[in-house]
Amino acid sequence: MGVIEHYGVWSLLPPLVAIVLAFKTKQVLPSLFIAIFTGATIIAGGNIFEAFSNTVTKYIAGSVASEWNAGIIVFDMGLGGMIGVVAASGGAKAIAEWLASKAKNAKSGMVATWAMGLLIFFDDYSNTLLVGTTMRPLTDKLRISREKLAFLTDSTAAPVASMALISTWIAYEMGLLRDAFSAIGVEANIYSVFIQSIPFRFYSLIMIGFVLFVSFMGRDYGPMLKAERRARYEGKLVADGSTPLASKELTEMEIKENIPLRARNAVIPVLTVVVMVIVGLYISGKASILGGDNVDLITRLQQSPFAFTTVRDVIGSANAAKAMMWASFTGSIVAFVMVISQKILTFEEAMNAWIDGAKSLIIAIFVLVLAWGIGSMCKDLGTAKFLVSILAGKISASIIPLAVFVLGCIIAFSTGTSWGTTAILMPIAVPLVFNLSGGDTGTLLFATIGAVFTGAVFGDHCSPISDTTIMSSMSAASDHIDHVKTQIPYSLTVAAIAVVVGYLPAAVIGINPVVSLVLGYAAAFVCVRFIGQEIENEKVVDGVAVEQN
């Protein structure tokens, strides 16, 4: 009996169960567990006992056993612990007060958060956790809802990291492109192909501008408008009955009386993490290259170790999880040394603060593990392959960029993985557009490549079972389903703009992508300006919203 490629329409059932139950009950953990069990039952041919065993051992425990996933868990724990020490030392409060003196209102606070998201471009996981945890004290003070903070964090993570010239994504993306071009027998400079695909990543590029418009104009619509008005008028950062993905041990940690509030006690540990992630990526990538068999790359590394192209390839070859683990624990050690040397906390108090910080992320880590589990189970079900098979042989060359963008959105939203989505679509999309277009290697091909990458980012960006979506809720201490509900209307808006001004004219008419982007930013501005409504209580004085005259 051959291996089943997919289970047909049944392969869609588990992600649908997860999404519907999560939205209906607002209970993410049981929703994910039931979804995994549902999929395992389908695979087991209806044997619920075998399905239960596989749910626990293969999909849940198996996710934790993965070296990469285990590394992410350890990084989360280490970073949470460090933030706990920083918070207990008064460092987080000090930096929040300093930022508040610069960011006089919610608009400037949101723009500052957006800018920080662009600065941490090298990895989406690092971005989500560092931006959310660092900016939360400021956004709390300015009465910006936790849902908005999660949106700002999420929207400058994968959309930025996936296009950065040096990032943890680049080796993976270039590897996919190299294989795809090899399949069609075309020799090309793969890094050049990567660069040429960036202007066609309409969703990611327009989303970055959309977030800036929302922040700068202080306008919102849909569920986000309700959340922002609740936070500004009532001071409720999360909705009544919501469950933030960070416990009160961290978000409501009490600071000892009469201790000096020094911003450096927050800035230095956080900068340590950022620097150590970059250093760790370089060390890990260098070891990977030297241990490999790419003679050209080894020679280049030995001759010009810090040239841009070398650094790009080194970081792209790195084990990001390993680098982040090193960084979070180095940051924790630095935080310990600083607070103890200044006699702000005793060793015991610092240790308790670290444990509280790490403990605050337990629920979020459980959600993350189950999300990985459902992703693994969807792979076994062939969910992505079934979705791809629906379109096979039913589209013309000119419509392929639009088709793969939409399909990428659906697959990534259903499975919660952008990398898994691109791994499925790229080997199919590139040969398909190349053959149907008679060997075109111009606009249509690059538009297709951009569509695959950014369609995957869309789904990963707003899927309730995506790890980066979960981590954004975690770092912002937002209720996860509330984050998803408030973000989806914005994601759909930008996706629609990307289709109308991007993939349709770029592919069908051959319009320059720069023109599409200008039209896209204009459309995003118009949507925010004329659909969005202002938050009337904009000015905040001493943490209290004040009616403006």
C-alpha positions in Angstrom: 0.0 0.0 0.0 1.5 3.4 -1.0 1.8 6.4 1.1 -1.3 8.6 1.1 -0.4 12.1 -0.2 -3.5 13.7 1.3 -6.9 12.7 2.9 -8.9 14.9 0.6 -11.5 17.3 2.1 -11.0 15.5 5.5 -7.6 17.1 5.7 -9.2 20.5 6.1 -11.3 19.4 9.1 -8.7 19.7 12.0 -7.6 23.3 11.2 -11.2 24.3 10.8 -12.1 22.6 14.1 -9.2 24.5 15.8 -10.2 27.9 14.4 -14.0 27.6 14.9 -13.7 26.2 18.5 -11.0 28.8 19.4 -13.2 31.7 18.2 -16.4 30.2 19.7 -15.1 29.2 23.1 -12.1 31.6 23.4 -10.3 28.6 24.9 -7.2 28.0 22.8 -5.7 25.0 24.5 -8.7 22.6 24.4 -9.5 23.8 20.9 -6.1 22.8 19.6 -6.1 19.5 21.5 -9.5 18.5 20.1 -8.3 19.5 16.6 -5.1 17.4 16.9 -7.2 14.5 18.2 -9.7 14.9 15.3 -6.8 14.7 12.7 -5.2 11.8 14.5 -8.5 9.9 14.4 -8.8 10.5 10.7 -5.3 9.1 10.2 -5.9 6.2 12.5 -9.0 5.2 10.5 -11.4 6.0 13.3 -9.5 4.2 16.0 -9.9 6.7 18.9 -7.5 4.8 21.2 -4.7 4.9 18.7 -5.6 8.5 17.9 -5.4 9.5 21.6 -2.0 7.8 21.9 -0.6 9.6 18.8 -2.1 12.9 19.9 -0.1 12.8 23.1 3.1 11.0 22.1 3.6 11.8 18.5 2.2 15.3 18.0 2.5 16.9 21.4 5.5 15.2 23.0 7.0 14.9 19.5 6.9 18.6 19.0 8.8 19.2 22.3 11.4 16.6 21.2 12.2 18.6 18.1 15.6 20.3 18.6 14.4 23.5 17.0 11.2 23.7 19.0 12.9 22.9 22.2 15.4 25.7 21.5 12.5 28.2 21.0 10.9 27.0 24.3 14.2 27.5 26.2 14.7 30.9 24.6 11.2 31.9 25.7 11.9 30.8 29.2 15.2 32.6 29.4 13.9 35.8 27.9 10.8 35.7 30.2 13.1 35.2 33.2 15.3 38.1 32.2 12.3 40.4 31.7 11.2 39.3 35.2 14.5 40.5 36.7 14.4 43.7 34.7 10.8 44.4 35.9 11.6 43.7 39.5 14.6 45.9 39.5 12.6 48.9 38.3 14.5 49.0 35.0 11.4 48.4 32.9 9.5 51.2 34.7 12.4 53.6 34.3 12.6 53.0 30.6 8.8 53.3 30.3 8.9 56.6 32.1 11.8 57.9 29.9 10.0 56.8 26.7 6.8 58.4 28.0 8.6 61.7 28.4 9.4 61.4 24.7 6.2 59.8 23.5 3.6 62.3 24.8 0.5 60.4 23.4 -0.6 57.1 22.1 0.2 58.1 18.5 3.9 58.7 19.1 4.0 55.6 21.3 2.6 53.4 18.5 5.0 55.0 16.0 7.9 54.3 18.3 6.8 50.6 18.6 6.6 50.4 14.8 10.1 51.8 14.4 11.5 49.4 17.0 9.9 46.5 15.0 11.8 47.6 11.9 15.1 47.9 13.8 15.0 44.2 14.9 14.9 42.9 11.4 17.2 39.9 11.6 14.7 37.4 13.1 10.9 37.3 13.5 10.9 35.4 16.8 13.4 37.8 18.4 11.4 40.7 17.0 8.1 39.6 18.5 9.4 38.8 22.0 11.8 41.8 22.3 9.5 44.5 20.9 6.4 43.4 22.8 8.1 42.9 26.2 10.2 46.1 25.8 7.4 48.4 24.7 4.6 47.0 26.9 5.3 49.3 29.9 5.2 52.3 27.6 2.0 51.3 25.8 0.3 50.4 29.1 1.1 53.8 30.4 -0.3 55.4 27.3 -3.4 53.3 27.5 -2.8 51.5 24.2 -4.7 48.2 24.2 -2.8 45.0 24.4 -4.5 43.9 21.2 -2.9 46.9 19.4 0.5 46.2 20.9 0.2 42.6 19.7 -0.8 43.9 16.2 2.1 46.3 16.0 4.5 43.6 17.1 3.2 40.9 14.8 3.0 43.2 11.8 6.7 44.1 11.9 8.0 40.6 12.5 7.6 38.1 9.7 6.8 40.8 7.1 10.2 42.5 7.9 12.4 39.4 8.6 11.2 37.6 5.4 12.6 40.5 3.2 15.6 41.5 5.2 18.9 41.3 3.3 20.5 39.6 6.3 18.2 37.4 8.4 17.5 33.9 9.6 15.0 33.5 6.7 17.4 34.2 3.8 19.2 30.9 3.6 15.9 29.0 3.6 14.3 31.2 1.0 17.4 31.1 -1.2 17.5 27.3 -0.8 13.9 27.1 -2.1 14.8 29.4 -5.0 17.9 27.4 -5.9 16.0 24.2 -6.1 13.1 25.7 -8.1 15.5 27.2 -10.7 17.4 23.9 -10.9 14.1 22.2 -11.6 13.4 24.4 -14.6 17.0 24.2 -15.8 17.7 28.0 -15.5 21.0 29.2 -14.2 20.7 32.4 -12.1 22.2 34.4 -9.3 19.9 33.2 -6.6 20.6 36.2 -4.3 19.7 38.5 -7.2 16.5 36.5 -7.7 15.7 37.0 -4.0 16.3 40.8 -4.4 14.2 41.0 -7.5 11.3 39.3 -5.8 11.1 41.8 -3.0 9.2 44.5 -4.9 6.5 41.9 -5.7 6.0 41.1 -2.0 3.0 43.4 -2.0 1.3 42.2 1.2 4.4 42.5 3.4 5.5 45.8 2.0 2.0 47.4 2.1 1.4 46.0 5.6 4.5 47.9 6.9 3.1 51.2 5.5 -0.4 50.3 6.7 0.8 49.9 10.3 2.5 53.3 10.1 -0.6 55.0 8.9 -2.7 53.4 11.7 -0.2 54.5 14.3 0.5 58.0 13.0 -3.1 58.9 12.3 -4.5 57.3 15.4 -7.4 55.8 13.5 -8.9 52.3 13.8 -11.9 50.3 12.6 -13.6 47.0 13.4 -12.8 45.2 16.6 -9.6 47.1 17.1 -11.5 50.4 17.4 -13.6 48.9 20.1 -10.4 47.6 21.9 -8.7 51.0 21.7 -11.7 52.9 22.9 -12.0 50.5 25.8 -8.4 51.0 26.8 -8.4 54.8 26.4 -11.8 55.5 28.0 -12.0 52.8 30.7 -8.3 52.1 31.2 -8.9 48.4 30.5 -5.9 47.2 28.6 -7.6 43.8 28.0 -11.3 43.0 27.7 -13.3 41.7 30.6 -13.1 37.9 30.7 -10.0 37.7 28.5 -7.0 35.6 29.4 -3.6 37.3 28.5 -0.9 34.9 27.4 1.4 36.1 30.2 0.5 35.7 33.9 0.2 38.4 36.5 3.6 37.3 38.0 5.1 39.4 35.1 2.6 41.9 34.0 1.7 43.0 37.6 5.0 42.4 39.3 5.5 44.7 42.3 8.6 46.7 42.6 10.3 47.1 46.0 9.9 50.5 47.6 12.7 53.1 47.6 14.8 51.5 44.9 16.4 53.6 42.2 14.7 53.5 38.9 17.5 53.3 36.3 16.8 52.8 32.7 20.2 51.2 32.1 19.0 48.2 34.1 16.5 47.5 31.3 18.4 48.8 28.3 21.7 46.9 28.8 20.1 43.4 29.3 17.9 43.9 26.2 20.8 45.2 24.1 22.8 42.3 25.3 20.1 39.9 23.9 20.0 41.8 20.6 23.8 41.8 20.2 24.2 38.2 21.3 21.5 37.0 18.9 23.6 38.6 16.0 26.9 37.3 17.4 25.3 33.9 18.1 24.0 33.7 14.5 27.4 34.5 13.2 29.2 31.9 15.4 26.6 29.2 14.7 26.6 30.0 10.9 30.4 30.0 10.7 30.5 26.6 12.4 27.9 25.3 10.0 29.8 26.4 7.0 33.2 25.2 8.1 31.6 21.9 8.9 30.1 21.6 5.5 31.4 20.8 2.0 30.9 24.2 0.2 34.5 24.9 -0.7 33.7 28.3 -2.3 31.9 29.5 0.8 34.5 28.2 3.1 37.2 30.0 1.2 35.3 33.2 1.1 34.7 33.0 4.9 38.4 32.5 5.5 39.5 35.3 3.2 36.8 37.9 3.9 35.0 36.9 7.1 33.1 40.2 7.5 32.3 41.1 3.9 28.5 41.8 3.4 27.9 38.8 1.2 29.9 36.5 3.6 28.0 37.8 6.7 24.7 37.3 4.8 25.5 33.7 4.0 26.9 33.0 7.4 23.8 34.3 9.2 21.6 32.5 6.7 23.4 29.2 7.6 23.0 29.7 11.3 20.9 27.8 13.8 18.7 30.6 15.0 17.2 28.7 17.9 20.7 28.0 19.3 21.7 31.7 18.9 18.6 32.9 20.7 19.1 30.5 23.6 22.6 31.8 24.1 21.3 35.4 23.9 18.4 35.0 26.4 20.6 33.4 29.1 23.4 35.8 28.5 20.9 38.6 29.0 19.7 36.9 32.2 23.2 36.7 33.5 23.8 40.4 32.7 20.5 41.4 34.4 21.5 39.4 37.5 25.0 40.9 37.7 23.6 44.4 37.4 20.9 44.3 40.0 23.0 42.4 42.5 26.1 44.6 42.1 23.9 47.7 42.6 22.3 46.0 45.6 18.9 46.6 44.2 17.9 43.0 44.7 19.5 40.1 46.6 20.4 37.0 44.7 17.4 35.2 46.2 15.1 38.1 45.1 16.6 38.2 41.6 16.2 34.4 41.3 12.5 34.6 42.4 11.9 37.4 39.9 13.6 35.3 37.1 11.4 32.3 38.0 8.2 34.5 38.1 9.2 35.8 34.6 9.8 32.4 33.2 6.6 31.0 34.8 4.5 33.7 33.3 5.0 32.2 29.8 3.9 28.6 30.7 0.4 29.0 29.2 1.8 30.5 26.1 4.4 27.8 25.7 1.6 25.1 26.0 -0.2 26.9 23.2 2.9 27.0 21.1 3.5 23.3 21.6 0.0 22.4 20.6 0.3 24.7 17.5 3.4 22.9 16.5 1.5 19.6 17.0 -1.4 20.6 14.8 1.1 21.7 12.1 2.8 18.3 12.2 -0.6 16.6 12.1 -1.7 18.7 9.1 1.5 17.6 7.3 0.6 14.0 7.9 -2.9 14.7 6.6 -1.6 16.4 3.5 -3.7 19.5 4.1 -1.4 21.7 2.0 -1.1 19.2 -0.8 -4.9 18.8 -1.0 -5.3 22.6 -1.3 -2.7 22.7 -4.1 -4.3 19.9 -5.9 -7.6 21.9 -6.2 -6.0 24.4 -8.5 -3.7 22.1 -10.5 -4.3 22.4 -14.2 -7.1 24.9 -13.8 -5.3 28.3 -14.2 -3.5 30.2 -16.9 0.0 31.7 -16.6 -1.1 35.3 -16.1 -3.2 34.4 -13.1 -0.7 32.3 -11.3 0.8 35.1 -9.1 -2.7 35.9 -7.8 -3.6 32.2 -7.5 -0.5 31.2 -5.5 -0.9 34.3 -3.3 -4.5 33.4 -2.4 -3.6 29.7 -2.0 -0.6 30.6 0.1 -2.8 32.7 2.4 -5.2 29.8 2.8 -2.6 27.1 3.4 -0.5 29.2 5.9 -3.7 30.3 7.7 -4.9 26.7 7.9 -1.5 25.2 9.0 0.1 28.1 10.9 3.4 27.8 9.1 4.9 30.1 6.5 8.0 28.0 5.8 5.9 24.9 5.4 3.7 26.7 2.9 6.6 28.0 0.8 8.1 24.5 0.8 4.9 23.2 -0.7 4.2 26.0 -3.2 7.6 27.1 -4.5 8.5 23.8 -6.2 5.1 23.8 -7.9 4.6 27.5 -8.7 7.9 28.3 -10.4 7.9 25.4 -12.9 4.2 26.0 -13.5 4.5 29.6 -14.4 7.8 29.0 -16.4 6.2 26.3 -18.5 2.8 27.9 -19.0 4.4 31.2 -20.0 6.7 29.7 -22.6 9.9 30.1 -20.5 9.3 33.6 -19.2 12.0 34.7 -16.7 10.8 38.3 -16.2 8.0 40.0 -14.4 5.6 37.0 -14.3 8.2 34.8 -12.7 9.3 37.3 -10.1 5.7 38.2 -9.3 5.0 34.5 -8.7 8.0 34.1 -6.4 7.0 37.2 -4.4 3.4 35.9 -4.2 4.5 32.6 -2.7 6.6 34.2 0.0 4.2 37.0 1.0 1.1 34.8 0.8 2.8 32.5 3.3 3.6 35.5 5.5 -0.1 36.6 5.4 -1.3 33.2 6.8 1.5 33.0 9.3 0.8 36.6 10.3 -2.8 36.2 11.4 -3.4 32.5 11.8 -4.5 31.6 15.4 -2.3 28.5 15.2 0.8 30.3 14.0 3.8 30.4 16.3 4.6 34.0 15.6 1.0 35.1 16.2 1.0 33.2 19.5 4.4 34.7 20.5 3.1 38.2 19.7 0.1 37.6 22.0 2.6 36.3 24.6 5.0 39.3 24.5 2.2 41.8 24.4 0.4 39.9 27.3 -2.8 40.0 25.1 -5.6 37.5 25.0 -4.7 35.4 22.0 -8.1 35.1 20.3 -8.6 38.9 20.9 -5.3 39.5 19.1 -6.4 37.4 16.2 -9.9 38.9 16.0 -8.6 42.5 16.0 -5.8 41.8 13.5 -7.6 39.8 10.9 -9.7 42.7 9.5 -6.5 44.7 8.9 -4.7 41.7 7.4 -7.6 41.1 5.0 -7.7 44.8 4.1 -4.0 44.7 3.1 -4.4 41.4 1.3 -7.2 42.8 -0.7 -5.2 45.8 -1.6 -2.2 43.6 -2.6 -4.5 41.7 -5.0 -6.3 44.7 -6.6 -3.3 47.0 -7.1 -0.5 44.4 -7.0 -1.0 40.9 -8.4 -3.7 41.6 -10.9 -2.1 44.5 -12.7 1.5 43.3 -12.2 0.8 39.9 -13.7 -2.0 40.6 -16.2 -0.8 44.1 -17.5 2.8 43.9 -16.6 2.7 47.1 -14.6 5.9 48.2 -12.8 5.8 46.9 -9.2 6.9 50.3 -7.9 3.7 51.8 -9.4 1.7 49.0 -7.7 3.4 49.8 -4.4 2.7 53.5 -4.7 -1.0 52.7 -5.4 -1.0 50.2 -2.6 0.3 52.8 0.0 -2.2 55.3 -1.3 -5.1 52.7 -1.0 -3.9 51.8 2.6 -3.8 55.5 3.5 -7.3 56.0 2.1 -8.7 53.0 4.0 -7.2 54.2 7.3 -8.2 57.8 6.8 -11.8 57.2 5.6 -12.8 53.9 7.2 -10.9 54.3 10.4 -12.2 56.5 13.2 -10.2 58.6 15.6 -9.8 57.6 19.2 -11.3 60.8 20.8 -9.4 60.5 24.1 -6.0 60.7 22.6 -4.0 62.8 25.1 -2.7 61.0 28.1 -1.5 62.8 31.3 0.0 60.8 34.1 -1.4 57.6 32.7 -5.0 59.0 32.5 -6.9 59.7 29.2 -7.9 63.3 29.0 -10.6 64.7 26.7 -9.0 67.1 24.1 -10.7 70.4 23.4 
